[in-house]
Amino acid sequence: MEYKCPYCKSKIDSYYQTGVLLAPPEDQKDFLVKSTMTLRLNAQFKPMVMMICKKCGVATFVDPSTADLDNLTPVPYEETVKGDPISEKEKIRRARKTLDDLAGMVDKAEKE
């Protein structure tokens, strides 16, 4: 089966393995009101396939169990996490900031 972009109708030839975290029933009301949810052990992960149109950028999500992916190429995980390389100095700065943030949280908790 050939996939086409629902917006511009151009051909889509690759896909990303992705998924969504489904809110447990007791959190759905809070999620609808606050748009946040507590990460619980009973939350369910639903695998999905994401196809991005290279022409217009529209993303389409499909259930992998019903999708015919034979004609599409999976994008390797390594390519999905590529980013600008971070210098050693920046890594150290971020680590120090994280430690400072954690120390502040501990101090605040001890005062309460």
C-alpha positions in Angstrom: 0.0 0.0 0.0 1.3 3.4 -0.9 0.9 6.2 1.8 0.2 9.7 0.8 0.2 12.9 2.9 -3.4 13.7 3.9 -2.6 17.4 3.3 -0.5 17.8 0.1 -1.0 14.2 -1.3 2.8 13.7 -1.8 4.2 10.2 -1.4 5.5 9.1 2.0 8.3 6.6 1.9 9.6 6.1 5.5 8.3 5.9 9.0 9.4 6.2 12.6 8.6 3.8 15.4 7.0 5.8 18.2 4.1 5.5 20.6 1.9 7.2 23.1 1.4 6.8 26.8 -2.3 6.2 27.6 -3.6 7.7 30.8 -5.1 5.3 33.3 -8.9 5.8 33.9 -8.4 7.5 37.3 -6.1 10.2 35.7 -8.2 10.9 32.6 -10.3 13.6 34.2 -7.2 15.5 35.5 -5.5 15.1 32.1 -8.4 16.7 30.3 -8.5 19.6 32.8 -4.7 20.2 33.4 -3.2 18.5 30.4 -0.7 16.7 32.7 -0.7 13.3 34.2 1.1 11.4 36.9 3.3 8.6 35.5 1.8 5.5 37.0 2.8 1.9 36.7 -0.6 1.1 35.3 -0.3 3.6 32.4 -0.2 1.8 29.1 2.2 2.4 26.2 0.6 2.1 22.8 3.0 1.6 19.9 2.4 3.8 16.9 4.0 4.5 13.5 4.7 8.1 12.6 5.0 9.2 9.0 6.2 12.7 8.3 5.7 14.3 4.9 9.0 15.6 3.6 7.3 18.2 1.4 4.9 19.9 3.9 5.9 18.5 7.3 2.6 17.0 8.3 2.9 14.1 10.7 0.4 11.1 10.4 0.1 8.5 13.1 -1.0 4.9 12.3 -1.5 1.8 14.4 1.3 -0.6 13.4 -0.9 -3.7 13.7 -3.2 -2.4 10.9 -0.6 -0.6 8.8 0.9 -2.2 5.7 4.6 -1.1 6.2 6.2 -3.4 3.5 6.7 -0.5 1.1 8.0 1.9 3.7 11.6 2.2 5.1 11.9 2.4 8.9 14.1 5.3 10.1 16.8 3.9 12.3 16.7 5.0 16.0 20.2 6.6 15.7 18.9 9.1 13.1 16.0 10.1 15.2 18.2 11.2 18.2 20.8 13.1 16.2 21.4 16.6 17.3 24.1 19.1 17.5 27.1 17.7 19.4 27.4 19.2 22.9 30.9 20.3 24.0 32.4 18.9 27.1 32.2 22.4 28.7 28.5 22.5 28.1 28.0 19.0 29.5 29.8 20.0 32.7 27.7 23.2 32.9 24.5 21.2 32.6 25.6 18.6 35.1 26.5 21.4 37.6 23.1 23.1 37.1 21.3 19.8 37.7 23.3 19.2 40.9 22.5 22.8 42.0 18.8 22.2 41.3 18.8 19.0 43.2 20.6 20.6 46.2 18.0 23.3 46.2 15.2 20.8 46.2 16.8 18.9 49.1 17.2 22.2 51.1 13.6 23.1 50.5 12.4 19.7 51.6 14.5 19.8 54.8 13.0 23.2 55.7 9.5 21.9 55.4 
